[in-house]
Amino acid sequence: MLTASRIAVIGAGRMGEIYARLVDQHPLAELAGLVCHTEPSAERLRGLFPVPVVSGGDLAALSAAVTGLDAVIVATPEWAHLEPVRWAVERGLPVLLEKPMAGNLTEALKIAGLVEAASGLLTLCHIVRFDPRYAALRQIIAMGNVGAVRQMYARRNADQVAAARILGKCDPAFWLTPHDIDIMRWITGAEVVSVTAQTIAGGSAASDGLFTDLRFSNGAVGRIENSWATPPAHHSRNCLFDVQGDAGSVEVEAWSQGVVLRGSDDRATSPNTTEVCEVNGRLVGACANMIDDFVQVTATGRNPAVSMQDGLATIRVADAISRALTSGGSVSRVD
């Protein structure tokens, strides 16, 4: 009989709190502890979860407060992944790491080196792989229903408020783009060999965007649109994924949540029904599928759905995009 895996969450912000709740509700997992940034956040989380909660990102305090850990989820910001991963790897703990693997290639390589030196296990929160719509997309392509993939187009747009969290702290090439780099690699089984990229206003402006073209080792091409040019609003078709093959095409209407509320002011909003949604008191959706995969990995020892090498390959492409922008958008080979 499988025993519950004791899992701590380091970085209990918006996503970390969701992961904590998903661990807490999983029949093969036990939430063992939380690490957050501020003491007010810690006080609030102590009222939600009956486990030790430490503030200030204090990993020494977590060590003192929690024993018998089996695994760790690291959900700190993109630029703060290295030390929590180091802490977990030194203790022989499997790690589920928020995407992207790091905020730059140098730090990602350090993380990979730590994990490899310890013969450890690290998997990534490439959550889109756990969305049933994208899983169906991959299956359709694998069955040959569109023939050989020739072109891919992905749009994943945010807004000025969402971008404010990362601007000045993380290269935008490492923010939204990794989602669709990973999906393009996943559905084609091919690697990116070169990139071109351009921005609206330099890539670091409050109202800006990043537009990337990728060429793959199998001859396919992909285009990724990321924009944060507008204020927050309900934007139709702000997220989509199209594939054109030599025998057909397939698209994911990723913007659609299936529910749209229109108020008296004619403003439209949609609840999130695909990534995380509450049904009868339990969270379901792509996040739940991802946490279930990690729990199964820790409980049974099987390989994760997303490998560390997947995460590193995506970071290498993001780094090539960043270098292309530095050189004026010219072609940059992926090292």
PEHULIN-V144790 format. One record per helix or strand. SS is the DSSP state (2 for helix, 1 for strand). FROM is the first residue (numbers start at 1). TO is the last residue. If there is no record, write none. Layout:
<<SS & FROM & TO> <SS & FROM & TO>>
This chain:
<<1 & 5 & 10> <2 & 14 & 25> <1 & 29 & 35> <2 & 39 & 46> <1 & 52 & 54> <2 & 59 & 65> <1 & 71 & 74> <2 & 78 & 80> <2 & 82 & 90> <1 & 94 & 98> <2 & 105 & 117> <1 & 122 & 125> <2 & 127 & 130> <2 & 132 & 142> <1 & 149 & 156> <2 & 160 & 164> <2 & 172 & 174> <2 & 177 & 188> <1 & 192 & 199> <1 & 209 & 216> <1 & 221 & 227> <1 & 239 & 245> <1 & 249 & 252> <1 & 261 & 262> <1 & 268 & 269> <1 & 277 & 279> <1 & 282 & 284> <2 & 286 & 300> <2 & 308 & 326> <1 & 332 & 333>>
